[in-house]
Amino acid sequence: MPYVIGKNCIGTKDTACVEVCPVDCIHPKPDEDGFEDTDQLYIDPDVCIDCGVCEPECPVEAIYSEDAVPDDEQDFIEKNADYYQLSLAEFKEKWKIS
């Protein structure tokens, strides 16, 4: 079961989790297209190996195992997956990101 980045990352985009991920599944990185255009970081559920290394590195406690995502953040499971499945324009429109 993959990890998910939730609402506490919005506006923060701290990349400590990116630096420790052994499979490079957290994006966008500061040097990647889309970093300035997104409101948070996202975990690719198809690449995540469920190791949990990222979770304790997050200074705002925004990372959860998919089965531990709080009820009020369940939509972030879909949001994280959508970041990798939709074009950036489609993603921003669907999730109302300006």
BELPEPE-V170744 format. One line per field, one symbol per residue. phi: phi as a letter, one per 40 degrees, with the letter a starting at -180 (. if undefined). burial: I if it has 16 or more other C-alpha atoms within 10 Angstrom, else O. A space follows every 10 residues. Layout:
BEGIN
phi->???
burial->???
END
This chain:
BEGIN
phi->.ccbcbcccd gcfcbdcccc ccbfbbaccd cbdgcccbca cbbcccbdbg cgccdccccb fcbbcdcbcd dcbdcccccc cddcbbcccc cccccfbc
burial->OIIIIIIIIO OOIIIOIIOO IOOOIIIIIO OOOOOOOIII IIIIIOOIOO OIOIIOIIOI OIIIIIOOIO OOOOOIIOII IIIIOOOIOO IIOOOOOO
END
